[in-house]
Amino acid sequence: MLANFAPDCWTIGTSLLAILGVFWALDALILTLKLRKSSGVRAHVLASNPFQ
């Protein structure tokens, strides 16, 4: 049973990591575009971003 469960566990884990990686990349890209668009918004974005 463990032999059958382990590969599924790895597949689910790597899939979750890939999805999180995509979301993190999109979030970083959006944040970068916001900062590049207006430097005045930078302090507000950094202050309100819970991931900093």
HUTARA-V593366 format. One line per field, one symbol per residue. phi: phi as a letter, one per 20 degrees, with the letter a starting at -180 (. if undefined). A space follows every 10 residues. Layout:
phi=???
This chain:
phi=.ffeegffff ffffffffff ffffffffff fffffffbff egfffffeef ef
